[in-house]
Amino acid sequence: MESSSVSGNQLAAHIRAHLPELREAEARVAQVVLDQGADLVELTVGDVAALAGTASSSVVRACQRLGFRGFQQLKLAAARQAPRPAEAPEADRDPAARALADTVRAARDALDGLTATLAPDRLRTAAELLDAGSRILVVATGLSSAVALDAAYRLRALGLAVDAPADPSTAQLAAGLLPPSAVCLAISHTGAARTTVDAARLAREAGATVIALTSTAHSPLTELSACTLVAGGQDLILGLETVASRLVHLAVVDALTLTLLELRGAAAEQALYLTAGISADYLL
């Protein structure tokens, strides 16, 4: 999506997806924009520069690096954001209530911002590549492993030949042995998980096609990818920043599955019928 058409909670997702490519001062400016939200419209370039501890010229450069013509265009996008919900007094909010509210808000913001970072044509391209692949290898590590398992199950349920090794060494070995007709789906929130990037590199060196599902627009993983699906997750708290990203990555997997269902037609329907019959045995 073009930055000029970014609106609402999409602005935060757009900025977070591009944060890693900003210089230090520019990143501080971007963080001020994220922190201010819709209140940014009340600030001048000088105000933002002071809050970021940098020069006004860095504010303008940060706006341009994020795809805006300048600060005014960024302010227009910020003005379209939904106002922040009123915070309840700390005395009236226990830790559990606050944690629940923050978690739900982070998930909602991440999902709302998905259309700002993932274009339908990119999703369609990924589905076409997967449909054409002779076999699919899904690789991930850490918290992204849960998304990889879900992706592998759903792709297999559509009749595709899928492998998703849990062990990183096994995944890298499988990647290096892929035929050129295969596809490697690599999933990483940061796009920098070493074992996942190594597996993707081995897959590409083997001639296979690499598809990346990540939260950052530019990373070591995206440099290896023929098709990148960017689904920016929102920060929650230190150590839990990938909670929202996992939810939005699962949403992308769902959308990818539905797109593949249309592409594969009768073959997918037959596979789903078999899957439903097997699953029914576990619902009794």
Phi, psi and omega in degrees: 000138177292144182297331181294340180257005179290135180213170175055215180291352177296332181298314180298318180295319179298315181293314182297326179293336183251000181305316184298340183267000180273150173288169188303310181295321179294323179295324177294322176297315180299322179293324176298317179300316179296318182293323183282328182060225181293340179291351179301331183298340180274354186255153174261173176302318180296322178298314181295319179299318180294318180294327181273352181066042182214186181271158178300327179297328178291328177296314180296317179297321179298317178300316181292322179294334178275000175100006179263154180292330180180190185295323182297320180292324176296319179297324178297319178294320179295325181295336181276357180287150176292141179297148179295140176293145180296136180275135176284149177305143182306324182295336182264004184232116177279165183303322181293317179296319180294318180297318180296315180296317180294320181294314180296318180296318179296318180294316180297316180296320180296316180291320179297328183274358186301319183290348177278338184247345182232113179275145180304324181293329176291320177296318179295320178298316179299318180296319179295321178294317178295319180296326182276346183289141178288330175203159184233132174247124178255125182233143178192170177213164178060222184292340178284349181298325179296322177293321180297318179296319178295317179297316181298317180297314183292320179293321178295324180294342177267004176096010180271149178277112189233141174229136181219075182297135179281329181280125182302320180295318178296321179297318179293321177297315179298322180295317182292340182259007180293143173282161180301338181276358184269170179231137175249118176263109183254128185241124179204126179302309182277338186076013183231006179300121192301311184294325179290317178297319179297319179296317179297321179295317179296322179295317180292321178296332177281352179099358181283162178271134180253130173245131181250136171243113188209172180258357182240139185288331181225123183198171176304326180289319182293335178292338181263350190269139173277338179211121183248129176255108182263119178231095188287128176265154180270148174287139176251281171219164182306126179093345180236024186292346182264002180302306180293325181295323179296320179297316182287329176293322176296324177296321178296319178300318177299313180296321178296320179296316180294323177294318178295325179301319178292320182293319187274342174057234187299324180298318179291321180298318179296318179295320179294326178296318177295317179299318180296321179295320179291316182296328182300329181295337182264359181260356182283000000 
